[in-house]
């Protein structure tokens, strides 16, 4: 083989001597890999995933690791144990990834707006990514929908958020609990400012009850018309109280009013319990001391009209007690067993009764529950008659429940 002029062709002996002495100059690629600390594994196959475009490869004790090009995070990437799923997840959430950074430019989209009258209408609105706004809306969702804090850690919710907004970092249950409490403090500050700027009087309503854990609770609600002539209803306090005694209730209301800085009270509406008379008398004295009682507090005490109507209706129902007891026993008999309820639905279909309601029982704490029970039972009257023909034990069971002889349900 000929050589061009000015060039020299090394002999085979020279090449063998250099190879045996190990003084061959390293190639530029090998030198750059060794200097950067990323040793290339000999015979490594070609990487097909696009996730590797964002990572350097490094081998530690024979295990392949991926180093992020943006944040230098070390991620285990052994092809047999890990795969590329952790790499894709990190690329989508890496805060230093240029593709994850939002320019702040708003995007136009078709959304919904709520008018002052409460109507929801479609409108063209602008939107841009705001992590703080999303966290506040997430806390609002947990509060309004009464969801547990661990809802944000559910697999379905996290999958939905990764699909809808991969750039948003989902907070933990502890973070969302702090966000909910902070939202409460913010809304409390706004309500205090609203009450302070309100030029009208405030009417209070309160009630107390005992939970199944034998804990006494009291709820205090403020009703007022703001400066824009809009009726407002705001819960000021929901707290445990020592007892249902009038003095204790009055002191709890006084403490709440002092905390909110409210003293322009017009009326206090309560039910007909005798302890409430003592509580209102206590509050009337405090309002007079503050110089805020209207007409000396003569009309401060207002009795709940709904409670009075409820007492009247209950007295009227007692006149029809036998009939109501019989219907209540029939509804309870059908609802006691899944097989009876299934048979009753078949009777409804046979009688061609088109009613989407279900049988319901009344409860003492819901004032309209007896009406709903009677109204629903009347709609299914023909179904009850057919059910009585198919179930020979129904009439006997009703007699045992109400304690008297019956010819028909």
C-alpha positions in Angstrom: 0.0 0.0 0.0 1.4 3.4 -0.9 1.5 6.4 1.3 1.2 10.0 0.4 4.1 12.3 0.6 4.8 13.8 4.0 3.1 10.9 5.8 4.8 8.0 7.5 3.2 4.6 8.0 4.2 3.0 11.3 5.5 -0.5 11.1 3.8 -3.5 12.6 6.7 -3.8 15.1 6.1 -0.3 16.3 2.4 -0.9 16.8 3.0 -4.1 18.7 5.5 -2.4 20.9 3.1 0.5 21.7 0.3 -1.9 22.4 2.3 -4.0 24.7 3.6 -1.0 26.6 0.0 0.3 27.1 0.8 3.8 25.9 -1.9 4.2 23.3 -3.6 7.6 23.5 -7.2 7.4 24.7 -9.9 8.3 22.3 -11.8 11.6 22.9 -15.0 9.8 23.7 -13.4 7.5 26.3 -11.5 10.4 27.9 -14.6 12.6 28.2 -16.6 9.8 29.9 -13.8 9.1 32.4 -13.4 12.7 33.2 -17.1 13.2 33.8 -17.3 10.1 36.0 -19.8 8.2 33.8 -18.1 5.0 32.6 -19.6 3.5 29.6 -20.4 -0.2 29.9 -18.9 -2.2 27.1 -21.5 -3.9 24.9 -24.5 -2.0 26.3 -27.5 -2.2 24.0 -29.1 0.9 22.5 -31.7 2.7 24.6 -35.1 3.0 22.9 -37.0 5.1 25.5 -37.1 8.9 25.0 -36.7 9.3 28.8 -33.0 8.7 28.4 -32.7 12.0 26.5 -33.0 13.7 29.9 -30.5 11.5 31.9 -26.8 10.6 32.1 -25.9 7.0 32.7 -23.7 5.9 35.6 -22.8 2.5 36.9 -22.3 2.0 40.6 -21.2 -1.5 41.7 -22.5 -3.0 38.5 -26.0 -1.4 38.9 -27.1 1.2 36.3 -28.2 4.6 37.7 -29.7 7.6 35.8 -28.6 11.1 36.7 -31.0 13.9 35.8 -29.5 16.5 33.4 -31.5 19.3 35.1 -31.4 18.6 38.9 -28.7 15.9 39.1 -31.1 13.6 40.9 -29.8 10.0 41.1 -32.5 7.4 40.2 -32.0 3.6 40.1 -32.6 2.5 36.5 -31.7 -1.2 36.3 -33.6 -2.6 33.3 -34.6 -5.8 35.1 -35.7 -4.2 38.4 -36.9 -0.7 37.7 -37.4 0.0 34.0 -38.0 3.6 32.7 -41.3 4.3 34.6 -39.5 6.2 37.4 -37.6 8.2 34.8 -40.7 9.3 33.0 -42.4 10.2 36.3 -39.4 12.4 37.3 -39.2 14.1 33.9 -42.9 15.1 34.1 -42.4 16.6 37.6 -38.8 17.9 37.6 -39.0 21.5 38.6 -35.9 22.4 36.6 -37.1 20.8 33.4 -37.7 23.7 30.9 -40.8 22.0 29.5 -42.4 22.0 32.9 -42.0 25.8 33.4 -45.0 27.9 32.6 -44.5 31.2 30.9 -47.4 32.8 32.8 -49.3 33.4 29.6 -53.0 32.9 30.1 -55.0 30.5 28.0 -58.5 31.2 26.8 -61.0 28.5 27.5 -64.8 28.1 27.7 -65.8 28.0 31.3 -68.7 28.8 33.7 -69.4 31.9 35.7 -71.9 32.4 38.5 -74.0 35.5 38.6 -75.2 37.4 41.7 -78.6 35.6 41.3 -76.9 32.3 41.6 -77.3 31.4 37.9 -74.4 29.5 36.1 -73.7 30.7 32.6 -71.1 29.8 30.1 -68.4 32.4 29.4 -65.0 32.8 27.7 -62.4 33.0 30.6 -58.6 33.1 30.8 -56.7 30.5 32.7 -53.1 30.0 33.6 -51.3 27.5 35.9 -51.3 28.6 39.5 -50.2 26.0 42.1 -51.4 28.0 45.1 -54.8 28.5 43.5 -55.1 24.8 42.9 -54.2 24.0 46.5 -56.8 26.4 47.8 -59.4 24.9 45.5 -58.4 21.4 46.7 -58.9 22.4 50.3 -62.2 24.0 49.4 -63.3 20.7 47.8 -62.3 18.7 50.9 -64.3 21.0 53.1 -67.5 21.5 51.0 -67.8 17.8 50.0 -66.9 16.6 53.5 -64.1 14.4 52.2 -61.4 12.8 54.4 -57.9 14.3 54.3 -56.6 11.0 52.9 -58.7 11.5 49.8 -55.7 13.3 48.2 -53.6 10.2 48.6 -56.1 7.9 46.8 -54.9 6.2 43.7 -57.8 7.3 41.6 -57.5 10.9 42.6 -53.7 11.0 41.9 -54.2 9.3 38.6 -56.8 11.9 37.6 -54.5 14.8 38.7 -51.5 13.3 36.8 -53.7 13.2 33.7 -55.3 16.6 34.1 -52.3 18.6 35.4 -49.0 16.7 35.6 -47.2 19.8 36.7 -49.1 20.1 40.0 -47.5 18.4 43.0 -50.3 16.7 45.0 -50.0 17.6 48.7 -50.1 15.0 51.4 -52.9 14.5 53.9 -51.0 16.6 56.5 -50.4 19.4 54.1 -54.1 19.5 53.0 -55.2 19.5 56.7 -53.1 22.6 57.2 -54.5 24.2 54.1 -58.0 23.6 55.3 -57.3 25.2 58.6 -55.6 28.2 56.9 -58.7 28.6 54.6 -60.8 28.6 57.7 -58.7 31.4 59.2 -58.9 33.4 56.0 -62.6 33.1 55.8 -63.0 34.0 59.4 -61.0 37.2 58.9 -63.2 38.2 55.9 -66.3 37.5 57.9 -65.0 39.7 60.8 -64.4 42.5 58.4 -67.9 42.1 56.9 -69.5 42.2 60.3 -67.4 45.2 61.3 -68.4 47.2 58.2 -72.0 46.2 58.4 -74.2 49.1 59.4 -77.3 47.1 60.3 -78.4 45.0 63.3 -77.8 41.3 63.6 -80.3 38.6 64.5 -79.1 35.5 66.2 -80.5 31.9 66.2 -79.1 29.2 68.4 -79.8 25.6 69.3 -78.1 22.9 71.4 -78.2 19.1 71.4 -76.4 16.1 72.7 -74.5 13.7 70.4 -74.5 9.9 70.7 -71.1 10.3 72.4 -73.0 12.2 75.2 -71.2 15.5 74.2 -73.2 18.7 74.4 -73.0 21.0 71.4 -74.2 24.5 70.5 -74.5 26.2 67.2 -74.8 30.0 66.8 -75.9 31.6 63.5 -76.0 35.2 62.5 -78.6 36.7 60.1 -78.2 40.2 58.8 -78.7 42.4 55.7 -75.4 43.9 54.5 -74.9 47.3 53.0 -75.8 46.0 49.5 -79.2 44.8 50.9 -78.3 41.2 50.6 -79.5 38.7 53.2 -76.6 36.8 54.8 -76.7 33.7 57.0 -73.3 32.9 58.7 -72.5 30.3 61.3 -70.4 32.1 64.0 -69.7 29.2 66.2 -70.2 25.4 66.6 -68.7 24.4 69.9 -69.1 22.0 72.8 -70.7 23.3 75.9 -70.6 22.2 79.5 -74.3 21.6 79.9 -77.7 22.7 78.6 -78.3 25.0 81.6 -79.5 28.5 80.6 -76.5 30.3 82.3 -74.0 28.0 80.5 -75.6 28.6 77.1 -75.8 32.4 77.7 -72.1 32.5 78.7 -71.1 30.5 75.6 -73.0 33.0 73.4 -71.4 36.0 75.2 -67.9 34.5 74.7 -68.6 34.0 71.0 -69.9 37.6 70.5 -66.8 39.0 72.2 -64.5 36.9 70.0 -66.2 38.1 66.9 -66.5 41.7 68.1 -70.3 41.7 67.6 -72.6 43.7 69.9 -75.3 45.2 67.7 -77.8 42.4 68.4 -81.4 42.9 67.6 -83.0 39.6 68.5 -82.1 36.1 69.7 -84.4 33.3 68.4 -84.6 30.1 70.4 -87.0 27.2 70.9 -89.5 26.9 73.8 -87.1 25.1 76.2 -87.2 26.7 79.7 -83.4 26.9 79.8 -83.4 29.2 76.8 -85.5 31.7 78.8 -82.7 31.9 81.3 -80.1 32.2 78.5 -81.9 35.1 76.8 -82.4 36.8 80.1 -78.6 36.6 80.7 -77.9 38.0 77.3 -80.4 40.8 77.7 -78.6 42.0 80.8 -75.2 42.0 79.0 -76.7 44.0 76.0 -78.0 46.6 78.4 -74.6 46.9 80.1 -73.0 47.4 76.6 -75.6 50.0 75.7 -76.8 48.0 72.7 -80.2 46.8 73.8 -83.1 48.0 71.6 -86.0 49.4 73.7 -84.4 48.1 76.8 -84.2 44.5 75.4 -88.0 44.1 75.5 -88.2 42.4 72.1 -84.8 40.6 72.3 -86.4 37.1 73.0 -88.1 35.6 69.9 -89.6 32.1 70.0 -89.0 29.8 67.0 -92.2 29.7 65.0 -91.2 26.5 63.3 -90.8 24.8 66.7 -94.3 26.0 67.7 -95.8 24.7 64.5 -94.1 21.4 65.0 -95.6 21.0 68.5 -99.1 21.8 67.1 -98.7 19.2 64.3 -97.5 16.6 66.8 -100.6 17.1 68.9 -102.7 16.8 65.8 -101.0 13.6 64.8 -101.8 12.1 68.2 -105.5 12.1 67.2 -104.6 9.8 64.3 -102.0 7.8 66.3 -103.4 4.4 65.5 -103.4 4.9 61.7 -99.9 6.4 61.7 -98.6 3.6 63.9 -100.1 1.0 61.5 -98.4 2.6 58.5 -95.1 3.0 60.3 -95.2 -0.7 61.3 -96.0 -1.7 57.7 -93.1 0.3 56.3 -90.7 -1.1 58.9 -91.9 -4.7 58.2 -91.1 -4.3 54.5 -87.7 -2.6 55.0 -86.5 -5.2 57.6 -85.7 -7.9 55.1 -84.0 -7.6 51.6 -86.3 -10.5 50.4 -89.4 -8.6 51.5 -88.2 -5.4 49.9 -87.5 -7.3 46.6 -91.0 -8.8 46.7 -92.5 -5.4 47.4 -90.8 -3.9 44.3 -92.2 -6.8 42.3 -95.7 -5.8 43.6 -95.0 -2.2 42.5 -94.1 -3.3 39.0 -97.2 -5.5 38.8 -99.5 -2.7 39.9 -97.7 -0.3 37.4 -97.0 2.3 40.0 -94.7 4.9 38.5 -93.0 6.4 41.5 -89.2 6.8 41.9 -89.5 7.3 45.7 -88.6 4.6 48.2 -90.2 3.7 51.5 -88.9 5.8 54.4 -89.4 5.8 58.1 -90.0 9.0 60.2 -87.6 10.1 62.9 -88.3 12.4 65.8 -85.6 14.9 64.9 -86.8 15.5 61.4 -90.1 17.4 61.6 -91.3 16.7 58.1 -90.3 13.0 58.1 -93.7 11.8 59.2 -95.3 13.6 56.3 -92.8 12.1 53.8 -93.5 8.6 55.2 -97.3 9.0 54.9 -97.1 10.6 51.5 -94.9 7.8 50.1 -97.0 5.0 51.7 -100.1 6.5 50.1 -98.5 6.3 46.6 -97.8 2.6 47.2 -101.2 1.7 48.7 -102.1 -0.8 45.9 -98.6 -2.4 46.2 -99.2 -2.9 50.0 -102.5 -4.6 49.3 -100.9 -7.0 46.9 -98.0 -7.6 49.2 -100.4 -8.5 52.0 -102.0 -11.1 49.8 -98.7 -12.7 49.1 -97.2 -12.5 52.6 -99.6 -14.3 55.1 -97.4 -13.2 58.1 -97.6 -9.5 57.5 -100.9 -8.8 59.3 -99.8 -10.9 62.3 -96.5 -9.1 62.5 -98.2 -5.7 62.4 -100.4 -6.8 65.3 -97.4 -7.7 67.3 -95.7 -4.4 66.6 -98.6 -2.1 67.4 -100.2 -4.3 70.1 -103.8 -4.5 68.8 -106.0 -6.6 66.6 -106.2 -5.6 62.9 -108.6 -6.6 60.2 -106.4 -5.0 57.5 -103.2 -3.0 57.4 
